[in-house]
Amino acid sequence: MGPEGALTHIPRLRRYARLLTGDASRADDLLQDTLERACHKWSLWRPREDGSGLRGWLLSLMHNLYLNQVRDQVHERQAVELDEGNEPSHDPFLHTPERLDLEQALRQLSPALREVVLLVCVEELPYAEAAQVLGVPVGTVMSRLSRGREQLRHLMDGGAPVQTRTHRLKIVK
């Protein structure tokens, strides 16, 4: 199978990119970059014994490209002068109707939770394959999925985004 095997996965890749970026044009750019990278790196893809794995590999490429884009945007924002930025006004009821929309609720999740919810619930990847795409253990996928679903429920009920606690190990000497 050559790079043309990726063509059947384009609709699912486009949907994942759209949900990941929240913007149709950025999603199309991400999809194009992903397919371009897949063509260049095709020799690195190894099918599994059952012949599957191409979708997971493509999603991994897309995920890594997306992270690179986000990182680049953060660096660009840090270089902007404070006077150049527009400070939005604060109106707590401005977006209340939009919170009923699932897409809006997904955007309010942290990137780590949103990625797991999209891969497992939307793309229907098994936990192991989602873990492989994200480069994290399966237990982390399950934990993030649980927290992501709970936050989505809370947001869809009209609640504010929930700040997740980070657990830190205390080293005792």
DOKEGU-869540 format. One line per field, with one value per residue: chain; residue in three letters; residue number from 1; z, x, y of N, C-alpha, C in turn. Coordinates in nm, 3 decimals, m for minus. Example, Ala and Ser with C-alpha at 12.3 -4.5 7.8 and 13.67 -1.06 7.14 Angstrom:
// DOKEGU-869540
mol: A / A;
type: Ala / Ser;
seq: 1 / 2;
n_zz: 0.780 / 0.708;
n_xx: 1.319 / 1.285;
n_yy: m0.569 / m0.225;
ca_zz: 0.780 / 0.714;
ca_xx: 1.230 / 1.367;
ca_yy: m0.450 / m0.106;
c_zz: 0.780 / 0.787;
c_xx: 1.320 / 1.290;
c_yy: m0.330 / 0.003;
//
This chain:
// DOKEGU-869540
mol: A / A / A / A / A / A / A / A / A / A / A / A / A / A / A / A / A / A / A / A / A / A / A / A / A / A / A / A / A / A / A / A / A / A / A / A / A / A / A / A / A / A / A / A / A / A / A / A / A / A / A / A / A / A / A / A / A / A / A / A / A / A / A / A / A / A / A / A / A / A / A / A / A / A / A / A / A / A / A / A / A / A / A / A / A / A / A / A / A / A / A / A / A / A / A / A / A / A / A / A / A / A / A / A / A / A / A / A / A / A / A / A / A / A / A / A / A / A / A / A / A / A / A / A / A / A / A / A / A / A / A / A / A / A / A / A / A / A / A / A / A / A / A / A / A / A / A / A / A / A / A / A / A / A / A / A / A / A / A / A / A / A / A / A / A / A / A / A / A / A / A / A / A;
type: Met / Gly / Pro / Glu / Gly / Ala / Leu / Thr / His / Ile / Pro / Arg / Leu / Arg / Arg / Tyr / Ala / Arg / Leu / Leu / Thr / Gly / Asp / Ala / Ser / Arg / Ala / Asp / Asp / Leu / Leu / Gln / Asp / Thr / Leu / Glu / Arg / Ala / Cys / His / Lys / Trp / Ser / Leu / Trp / Arg / Pro / Arg / Glu / Asp / Gly / Ser / Gly / Leu / Arg / Gly / Trp / Leu / Leu / Ser / Leu / Met / His / Asn / Leu / Tyr / Leu / Asn / Gln / Val / Arg / Asp / Gln / Val / His / Glu / Arg / Gln / Ala / Val / Glu / Leu / Asp / Glu / Gly / Asn / Glu / Pro / Ser / His / Asp / Pro / Phe / Leu / His / Thr / Pro / Glu / Arg / Leu / Asp / Leu / Glu / Gln / Ala / Leu / Arg / Gln / Leu / Ser / Pro / Ala / Leu / Arg / Glu / Val / Val / Leu / Leu / Val / Cys / Val / Glu / Glu / Leu / Pro / Tyr / Ala / Glu / Ala / Ala / Gln / Val / Leu / Gly / Val / Pro / Val / Gly / Thr / Val / Met / Ser / Arg / Leu / Ser / Arg / Gly / Arg / Glu / Gln / Leu / Arg / His / Leu / Met / Asp / Gly / Gly / Ala / Pro / Val / Gln / Thr / Arg / Thr / His / Arg / Leu / Lys / Ile / Val / Lys;
seq: 1 / 2 / 3 / 4 / 5 / 6 / 7 / 8 / 9 / 10 / 11 / 12 / 13 / 14 / 15 / 16 / 17 / 18 / 19 / 20 / 21 / 22 / 23 / 24 / 25 / 26 / 27 / 28 / 29 / 30 / 31 / 32 / 33 / 34 / 35 / 36 / 37 / 38 / 39 / 40 / 41 / 42 / 43 / 44 / 45 / 46 / 47 / 48 / 49 / 50 / 51 / 52 / 53 / 54 / 55 / 56 / 57 / 58 / 59 / 60 / 61 / 62 / 63 / 64 / 65 / 66 / 67 / 68 / 69 / 70 / 71 / 72 / 73 / 74 / 75 / 76 / 77 / 78 / 79 / 80 / 81 / 82 / 83 / 84 / 85 / 86 / 87 / 88 / 89 / 90 / 91 / 92 / 93 / 94 / 95 / 96 / 97 / 98 / 99 / 100 / 101 / 102 / 103 / 104 / 105 / 106 / 107 / 108 / 109 / 110 / 111 / 112 / 113 / 114 / 115 / 116 / 117 / 118 / 119 / 120 / 121 / 122 / 123 / 124 / 125 / 126 / 127 / 128 / 129 / 130 / 131 / 132 / 133 / 134 / 135 / 136 / 137 / 138 / 139 / 140 / 141 / 142 / 143 / 144 / 145 / 146 / 147 / 148 / 149 / 150 / 151 / 152 / 153 / 154 / 155 / 156 / 157 / 158 / 159 / 160 / 161 / 162 / 163 / 164 / 165 / 166 / 167 / 168 / 169 / 170 / 171 / 172 / 173;
n_zz: 0.000 / m0.086 / m0.048 / m0.141 / 0.002 / 0.219 / 0.141 / 0.190 / 0.452 / 0.476 / 0.523 / 0.801 / 0.916 / 0.848 / 0.996 / 1.259 / 1.263 / 1.232 / 1.466 / 1.645 / 1.588 / 1.568 / 1.359 / 1.022 / 0.800 / 0.913 / 0.989 / 0.741 / 0.644 / 0.833 / 0.779 / 0.515 / 0.559 / 0.715 / 0.537 / 0.349 / 0.500 / 0.558 / 0.304 / 0.258 / 0.464 / 0.428 / 0.414 / 0.675 / 0.794 / 0.928 / 0.871 / 1.089 / 1.199 / 1.144 / 0.938 / 0.995 / 1.137 / 0.992 / 1.008 / 1.277 / 1.267 / 1.090 / 1.240 / 1.453 / 1.325 / 1.258 / 1.512 / 1.623 / 1.444 / 1.497 / 1.766 / 1.728 / 1.581 / 1.771 / 1.966 / 1.820 / 1.783 / 2.044 / 2.093 / 1.909 / 2.013 / 2.250 / 2.161 / 2.084 / 2.137 / 2.436 / 2.402 / 2.152 / 2.165 / 2.192 / 2.452 / 2.568 / 2.660 / 2.968 / 3.003 / 3.174 / 3.090 / 2.820 / 2.654 / 2.728 / 2.586 / 2.396 / 2.537 / 2.543 / 2.319 / 2.190 / 2.055 / 2.137 / 2.405 / 2.392 / 2.308 / 2.536 / 2.700 / 2.837 / 2.626 / 2.647 / 2.757 / 2.566 / 2.332 / 2.394 / 2.434 / 2.177 / 2.019 / 2.129 / 2.164 / 1.936 / 1.709 / 1.763 / 1.846 / 1.991 / 2.340 / 2.365 / 2.114 / 2.100 / 2.309 / 2.197 / 1.979 / 2.115 / 2.266 / 2.536 / 2.844 / 2.861 / 3.088 / 3.144 / 2.930 / 2.988 / 3.232 / 3.158 / 2.977 / 3.140 / 3.308 / 3.112 / 3.001 / 3.226 / 3.267 / 3.028 / 3.066 / 3.280 / 3.160 / 2.957 / 3.106 / 3.163 / 3.333 / 3.451 / 3.314 / 3.459 / 3.672 / 3.657 / 3.895 / 3.946 / 4.018 / 4.227 / 4.312 / 4.628 / 4.726 / 4.971 / 5.176;
n_xx: 0.084 / 0.053 / 0.104 / m0.147 / m0.330 / m0.397 / m0.597 / m0.858 / m0.893 / m0.922 / m1.174 / m1.224 / m0.987 / m1.007 / m1.232 / m1.138 / m0.929 / m1.072 / m1.224 / m1.015 / m0.876 / m1.079 / m1.143 / m1.225 / m1.054 / m0.798 / m0.804 / m0.814 / m0.563 / m0.402 / m0.471 / m0.376 / m0.100 / m0.052 / m0.103 / 0.091 / 0.323 / 0.292 / 0.326 / 0.595 / 0.718 / 0.650 / 0.790 / 0.847 / 0.621 / 0.477 / 0.277 / 0.048 / 0.023 / m0.238 / m0.298 / m0.387 / m0.365 / m0.287 / m0.458 / m0.422 / m0.151 / m0.155 / m0.315 / m0.141 / 0.067 / m0.078 / m0.149 / 0.105 / 0.191 / m0.004 / 0.055 / 0.305 / 0.230 / 0.074 / 0.265 / 0.434 / 0.260 / 0.232 / 0.490 / 0.495 / 0.295 / 0.413 / 0.603 / 0.473 / 0.411 / 0.283 / 0.117 / 0.012 / m0.175 / m0.523 / m0.740 / m0.991 / m1.331 / m1.495 / m1.765 / m1.969 / m2.200 / m2.201 / m2.137 / m2.316 / m2.540 / m2.395 / m2.267 / m2.426 / m2.374 / m2.205 / m1.960 / m1.854 / m1.826 / m1.633 / m1.414 / m1.355 / m1.237 / m0.926 / m0.636 / m0.519 / m0.724 / m0.926 / m0.813 / m0.802 / m1.075 / m1.173 / m1.031 / m1.108 / m1.391 / m1.501 / m1.345 / m1.340 / m1.126 / m0.953 / m0.854 / m0.581 / m0.476 / m0.527 / m0.363 / m0.118 / m0.115 / m0.107 / 0.117 / 0.125 / 0.070 / m0.179 / m0.342 / m0.334 / m0.477 / m0.730 / m0.784 / m0.779 / m0.988 / m1.206 / m1.207 / m1.240 / m1.493 / m1.652 / m1.611 / m1.722 / m1.992 / m2.050 / m2.006 / m2.198 / m2.424 / m2.431 / m2.240 / m1.937 / m1.602 / m1.413 / m1.141 / m0.879 / m0.717 / m0.371 / m0.170 / 0.098 / 0.394 / 0.533 / 0.852 / 1.024 / 1.295;
n_yy: m0.118 / 0.218 / 0.577 / 0.658 / 0.515 / 0.664 / 0.832 / 0.742 / 0.803 / 1.074 / 1.219 / 1.165 / 1.257 / 1.528 / 1.601 / 1.558 / 1.745 / 1.979 / 1.991 / 2.000 / 2.240 / 2.428 / 2.593 / 2.624 / 2.687 / 2.677 / 2.412 / 2.281 / 2.355 / 2.225 / 1.959 / 1.937 / 1.979 / 1.754 / 1.540 / 1.595 / 1.561 / 1.291 / 1.177 / 1.241 / 1.100 / 0.839 / 0.599 / 0.541 / 0.439 / 0.150 / m0.121 / m0.293 / m0.638 / m0.714 / m0.547 / m0.294 / 0.038 / 0.258 / 0.482 / 0.557 / 0.625 / 0.841 / 1.015 / 1.054 / 1.192 / 1.424 / 1.517 / 1.577 / 1.777 / 1.970 / 2.032 / 2.147 / 2.375 / 2.511 / 2.561 / 2.731 / 2.947 / 3.037 / 3.130 / 3.340 / 3.509 / 3.585 / 3.756 / 3.983 / 4.325 / 4.475 / 4.697 / 4.657 / 4.456 / 4.381 / 4.439 / 4.239 / 4.316 / 4.240 / 4.038 / 3.847 / 3.714 / 3.707 / 3.486 / 3.289 / 3.161 / 3.016 / 2.819 / 2.605 / 2.471 / 2.198 / 2.208 / 2.450 / 2.393 / 2.194 / 2.344 / 2.479 / 2.299 / 2.183 / 2.150 / 1.889 / 1.730 / 1.769 / 1.659 / 1.383 / 1.324 / 1.378 / 1.190 / 0.940 / 0.947 / 1.077 / 1.001 / 0.736 / 0.573 / 0.297 / 0.278 / 0.209 / 0.270 / 0.545 / 0.626 / 0.568 / 0.746 / 0.992 / 0.961 / 0.882 / 0.694 / 0.427 / 0.439 / 0.710 / 0.811 / 0.705 / 0.833 / 1.107 / 1.104 / 1.047 / 1.274 / 1.470 / 1.407 / 1.452 / 1.727 / 1.822 / 1.751 / 1.920 / 2.173 / 2.169 / 2.181 / 2.443 / 2.540 / 2.700 / 2.673 / 2.412 / 2.414 / 2.192 / 1.992 / 1.960 / 1.693 / 1.665 / 1.506 / 1.487 / 1.513 / 1.358 / 1.405;
ca_zz: 0.000 / m0.096 / 0.012 / m0.181 / 0.106 / 0.315 / 0.087 / 0.253 / 0.588 / 0.472 / 0.595 / 0.947 / 0.951 / 0.838 / 1.112 / 1.378 / 1.253 / 1.252 / 1.609 / 1.717 / 1.567 / 1.584 / 1.246 / 0.899 / 0.715 / 0.984 / 0.984 / 0.607 / 0.638 / 0.913 / 0.703 / 0.403 / 0.615 / 0.760 / 0.420 / 0.290 / 0.583 / 0.540 / 0.177 / 0.274 / 0.564 / 0.406 / 0.439 / 0.819 / 0.839 / 0.928 / 0.904 / 1.189 / 1.144 / 1.094 / 0.827 / 1.040 / 1.197 / 0.911 / 1.064 / 1.398 / 1.228 / 1.035 / 1.352 / 1.528 / 1.249 / 1.272 / 1.650 / 1.640 / 1.369 / 1.571 / 1.881 / 1.678 / 1.547 / 1.896 / 2.027 / 1.742 / 1.811 / 2.177 / 2.079 / 1.839 / 2.104 / 2.350 / 2.097 / 2.057 / 2.237 / 2.512 / 2.347 / 2.028 / 2.193 / 2.230 / 2.575 / 2.555 / 2.775 / 3.042 / 3.020 / 3.209 / 3.027 / 2.676 / 2.584 / 2.792 / 2.492 / 2.324 / 2.621 / 2.515 / 2.200 / 2.224 / 2.000 / 2.228 / 2.528 / 2.363 / 2.302 / 2.672 / 2.767 / 2.816 / 2.507 / 2.678 / 2.772 / 2.439 / 2.237 / 2.430 / 2.407 / 2.032 / 1.965 / 2.176 / 2.144 / 1.801 / 1.613 / 1.808 / 1.860 / 2.120 / 2.434 / 2.336 / 1.994 / 2.138 / 2.389 / 2.104 / 1.904 / 2.202 / 2.331 / 2.681 / 2.885 / 2.848 / 3.208 / 3.131 / 2.837 / 3.060 / 3.332 / 3.088 / 2.918 / 3.248 / 3.348 / 2.999 / 2.995 / 3.341 / 3.241 / 2.923 / 3.129 / 3.359 / 3.069 / 2.885 / 3.202 / 3.181 / 3.432 / 3.407 / 3.303 / 3.586 / 3.675 / 3.705 / 3.987 / 3.906 / 4.131 / 4.230 / 4.414 / 4.721 / 4.752 / 5.110 / 5.187;
ca_xx: 0.000 / 0.127 / 0.040 / m0.287 / m0.411 / m0.439 / m0.711 / m0.983 / m0.898 / m0.931 / m1.289 / m1.207 / m0.878 / m1.059 / m1.321 / m1.055 / m0.856 / m1.169 / m1.254 / m0.893 / m0.840 / m1.195 / m1.151 / m1.225 / m0.937 / m0.681 / m0.817 / m0.773 / m0.418 / m0.345 / m0.490 / m0.282 / 0.034 / m0.045 / m0.092 / 0.222 / 0.423 / 0.274 / 0.389 / 0.740 / 0.766 / 0.578 / 0.878 / 0.852 / 0.499 / 0.480 / 0.145 / 0.043 / m0.001 / m0.376 / m0.311 / m0.440 / m0.268 / m0.261 / m0.533 / m0.352 / m0.025 / m0.191 / m0.358 / m0.020 / 0.132 / m0.159 / m0.136 / 0.237 / 0.191 / m0.088 / 0.131 / 0.409 / 0.166 / 0.036 / 0.389 / 0.479 / 0.170 / 0.265 / 0.612 / 0.460 / 0.219 / 0.503 / 0.684 / 0.389 / 0.416 / 0.161 / 0.032 / m0.049 / m0.284 / m0.652 / m0.789 / m1.136 / m1.412 / m1.542 / m1.908 / m1.987 / m2.318 / m2.188 / m2.131 / m2.403 / m2.611 / m2.302 / m2.225 / m2.513 / m2.322 / m2.098 / m1.832 / m1.805 / m1.783 / m1.506 / m1.308 / m1.323 / m1.155 / m0.782 / m0.597 / m0.494 / m0.853 / m0.998 / m0.754 / m0.843 / m1.219 / m1.192 / m0.979 / m1.182 / m1.537 / m1.537 / m1.276 / m1.363 / m1.003 / m0.941 / m0.767 / m0.440 / m0.435 / m0.525 / m0.242 / m0.005 / m0.120 / m0.069 / 0.245 / 0.106 / 0.022 / m0.322 / m0.406 / m0.347 / m0.589 / m0.854 / m0.803 / m0.814 / m1.120 / m1.303 / m1.213 / m1.294 / m1.638 / m1.714 / m1.611 / m1.821 / m2.124 / m2.062 / m2.017 / m2.325 / m2.527 / m2.422 / m2.140 / m1.812 / m1.496 / m1.359 / m0.996 / m0.839 / m0.605 / m0.256 / m0.115 / 0.245 / 0.453 / 0.620 / 0.973 / 1.067 / 1.436;
ca_yy: 0.000 / 0.342 / 0.695 / 0.672 / 0.451 / 0.767 / 0.906 / 0.698 / 0.857 / 1.220 / 1.278 / 1.157 / 1.347 / 1.665 / 1.623 / 1.571 / 1.872 / 2.088 / 1.997 / 2.035 / 2.380 / 2.515 / 2.685 / 2.544 / 2.709 / 2.622 / 2.266 / 2.237 / 2.369 / 2.117 / 1.836 / 1.938 / 1.958 / 1.614 / 1.453 / 1.621 / 1.493 / 1.146 / 1.140 / 1.250 / 1.004 / 0.713 / 0.484 / 0.515 / 0.372 / 0.004 / m0.174 / m0.399 / m0.771 / m0.720 / m0.453 / m0.165 / 0.128 / 0.377 / 0.595 / 0.599 / 0.688 / 0.972 / 1.098 / 1.091 / 1.299 / 1.544 / 1.563 / 1.639 / 1.903 / 2.065 / 2.078 / 2.238 / 2.501 / 2.578 / 2.610 / 2.846 / 3.058 / 3.089 / 3.209 / 3.463 / 3.595 / 3.639 / 3.859 / 4.099 / 4.431 / 4.484 / 4.802 / 4.611 / 4.363 / 4.437 / 4.379 / 4.221 / 4.355 / 4.123 / 4.030 / 3.706 / 3.654 / 3.723 / 3.357 / 3.191 / 3.073 / 2.931 / 2.708 / 2.491 / 2.409 / 2.104 / 2.253 / 2.554 / 2.326 / 2.127 / 2.446 / 2.525 / 2.197 / 2.197 / 2.073 / 1.749 / 1.662 / 1.778 / 1.564 / 1.247 / 1.312 / 1.372 / 1.065 / 0.823 / 0.959 / 1.118 / 0.915 / 0.599 / 0.496 / 0.226 / 0.349 / 0.182 / 0.345 / 0.687 / 0.645 / 0.567 / 0.871 / 1.102 / 0.934 / 0.875 / 0.561 / 0.401 / 0.489 / 0.855 / 0.832 / 0.676 / 0.938 / 1.231 / 1.086 / 1.059 / 1.416 / 1.545 / 1.384 / 1.519 / 1.871 / 1.848 / 1.748 / 2.043 / 2.285 / 2.160 / 2.221 / 2.587 / 2.576 / 2.760 / 2.573 / 2.364 / 2.404 / 2.062 / 1.994 / 1.882 / 1.621 / 1.670 / 1.421 / 1.559 / 1.433 / 1.371 / 1.366;
c_zz: 0.000 / m0.029 / m0.028 / m0.082 / 0.210 / 0.269 / 0.153 / 0.392 / 0.591 / 0.544 / 0.747 / 0.994 / 0.948 / 0.959 / 1.239 / 1.377 / 1.280 / 1.400 / 1.690 / 1.708 / 1.591 / 1.469 / 1.117 / 0.817 / 0.782 / 0.982 / 0.848 / 0.589 / 0.715 / 0.841 / 0.588 / 0.451 / 0.658 / 0.642 / 0.350 / 0.369 / 0.568 / 0.410 / 0.189 / 0.365 / 0.545 / 0.437 / 0.587 / 0.871 / 0.822 / 0.963 / 1.011 / 1.119 / 1.084 / 0.981 / 0.867 / 1.088 / 1.118 / 0.968 / 1.189 / 1.367 / 1.173 / 1.146 / 1.438 / 1.457 / 1.268 / 1.412 / 1.671 / 1.564 / 1.442 / 1.692 / 1.840 / 1.644 / 1.672 / 1.963 / 1.953 / 1.767 / 1.947 / 2.169 / 2.008 / 1.930 / 2.207 / 2.292 / 2.070 / 2.172 / 2.310 / 2.456 / 2.222 / 2.053 / 2.232 / 2.353 / 2.566 / 2.681 / 2.842 / 3.062 / 3.049 / 3.140 / 2.874 / 2.602 / 2.645 / 2.692 / 2.419 / 2.406 / 2.600 / 2.394 / 2.236 / 2.172 / 2.087 / 2.358 / 2.507 / 2.361 / 2.441 / 2.750 / 2.746 / 2.695 / 2.534 / 2.691 / 2.640 / 2.340 / 2.267 / 2.399 / 2.257 / 1.976 / 2.004 / 2.142 / 2.002 / 1.698 / 1.647 / 1.808 / 1.991 / 2.210 / 2.400 / 2.216 / 2.022 / 2.220 / 2.299 / 2.024 / 1.988 / 2.271 / 2.483 / 2.716 / 2.873 / 2.969 / 3.204 / 3.037 / 2.911 / 3.162 / 3.266 / 3.027 / 3.024 / 3.290 / 3.237 / 2.986 / 3.108 / 3.319 / 3.131 / 2.979 / 3.205 / 3.268 / 2.995 / 2.976 / 3.232 / 3.283 / 3.368 / 3.393 / 3.439 / 3.575 / 3.732 / 3.797 / 3.928 / 4.030 / 4.121 / 4.343 / 4.502 / 4.754 / 4.892 / 5.118 / 5.327;
c_xx: 0.088 / 0.054 / m0.106 / m0.381 / m0.463 / m0.564 / m0.842 / m1.001 / m0.918 / m1.054 / m1.274 / m1.094 / m0.926 / m1.148 / m1.239 / m0.981 / m0.950 / m1.203 / m1.133 / m0.863 / m0.956 / m1.215 / m1.135 / m1.099 / m0.809 / m0.683 / m0.774 / m0.622 / m0.349 / m0.357 / m0.392 / m0.139 / 0.053 / m0.025 / 0.043 / 0.332 / 0.414 / 0.340 / 0.541 / 0.795 / 0.703 / 0.663 / 0.887 / 0.729 / 0.512 / 0.341 / 0.155 / 0.016 / m0.140 / m0.402 / m0.362 / m0.328 / m0.241 / m0.333 / m0.465 / m0.223 / m0.053 / m0.238 / m0.240 / 0.054 / 0.057 / m0.145 / m0.003 / 0.247 / 0.110 / m0.012 / 0.241 / 0.348 / 0.127 / 0.158 / 0.441 / 0.391 / 0.200 / 0.390 / 0.584 / 0.386 / 0.311 / 0.586 / 0.604 / 0.402 / 0.283 / 0.065 / m0.041 / m0.169 / m0.411 / m0.701 / m0.940 / m1.208 / m1.465 / m1.693 / m1.941 / m2.105 / m2.311 / m2.199 / m2.222 / m2.479 / m2.519 / m2.257 / m2.309 / m2.463 / m2.202 / m1.963 / m1.771 / m1.754 / m1.650 / m1.390 / m1.266 / m1.243 / m1.008 / m0.743 / m0.576 / m0.625 / m0.929 / m0.945 / m0.800 / m0.991 / m1.243 / m1.146 / m1.065 / m1.331 / m1.577 / m1.475 / m1.286 / m1.237 / m1.007 / m0.842 / m0.619 / m0.392 / m0.432 / m0.400 / m0.119 / 0.001 / m0.066 / 0.066 / 0.237 / 0.062 / m0.130 / m0.398 / m0.427 / m0.463 / m0.721 / m0.885 / m0.847 / m0.953 / m1.228 / m1.319 / m1.274 / m1.445 / m1.710 / m1.720 / m1.710 / m1.962 / m2.150 / m2.083 / m2.151 / m2.443 / m2.521 / m2.321 / m2.017 / m1.707 / m1.438 / m1.208 / m0.959 / m0.719 / m0.491 / m0.199 / 0.037 / 0.292 / 0.545 / 0.736 / 1.019 / 1.212 / 1.466;
c_yy: 0.124 / 0.457 / 0.714 / 0.604 / 0.550 / 0.841 / 0.867 / 0.758 / 1.009 / 1.275 / 1.275 / 1.248 / 1.492 / 1.696 / 1.644 / 1.705 / 1.988 / 2.103 / 2.040 / 2.184 / 2.476 / 2.612 / 2.604 / 2.564 / 2.657 / 2.469 / 2.213 / 2.249 / 2.257 / 1.983 / 1.828 / 1.913 / 1.812 / 1.521 / 1.472 / 1.550 / 1.341 / 1.099 / 1.140 / 1.140 / 0.866 / 0.591 / 0.449 / 0.440 / 0.222 / m0.047 / m0.282 / m0.532 / m0.782 / m0.620 / m0.316 / m0.076 / 0.254 / 0.499 / 0.647 / 0.673 / 0.828 / 1.067 / 1.141 / 1.203 / 1.431 / 1.603 / 1.636 / 1.771 / 2.010 / 2.119 / 2.175 / 2.374 / 2.579 / 2.637 / 2.733 / 2.968 / 3.120 / 3.175 / 3.341 / 3.559 / 3.659 / 3.753 / 3.986 / 4.199 / 4.438 / 4.589 / 4.757 / 4.521 / 4.435 / 4.364 / 4.364 / 4.268 / 4.229 / 4.134 / 3.883 / 3.639 / 3.659 / 3.589 / 3.251 / 3.104 / 2.976 / 2.810 / 2.585 / 2.413 / 2.321 / 2.150 / 2.361 / 2.492 / 2.256 / 2.227 / 2.492 / 2.421 / 2.229 / 2.113 / 1.924 / 1.671 / 1.659 / 1.674 / 1.422 / 1.227 / 1.299 / 1.237 / 0.945 / 0.832 / 0.993 / 1.024 / 0.767 / 0.512 / 0.419 / 0.301 / 0.331 / 0.262 / 0.495 / 0.718 / 0.651 / 0.697 / 0.987 / 1.082 / 0.932 / 0.733 / 0.550 / 0.453 / 0.639 / 0.889 / 0.812 / 0.785 / 1.069 / 1.222 / 1.104 / 1.206 / 1.501 / 1.529 / 1.455 / 1.670 / 1.907 / 1.848 / 1.877 / 2.165 / 2.285 / 2.194 / 2.371 / 2.632 / 2.640 / 2.649 / 2.540 / 2.357 / 2.268 / 2.077 / 1.912 / 1.818 / 1.623 / 1.580 / 1.504 / 1.466 / 1.462 / 1.323 / 1.318;
//
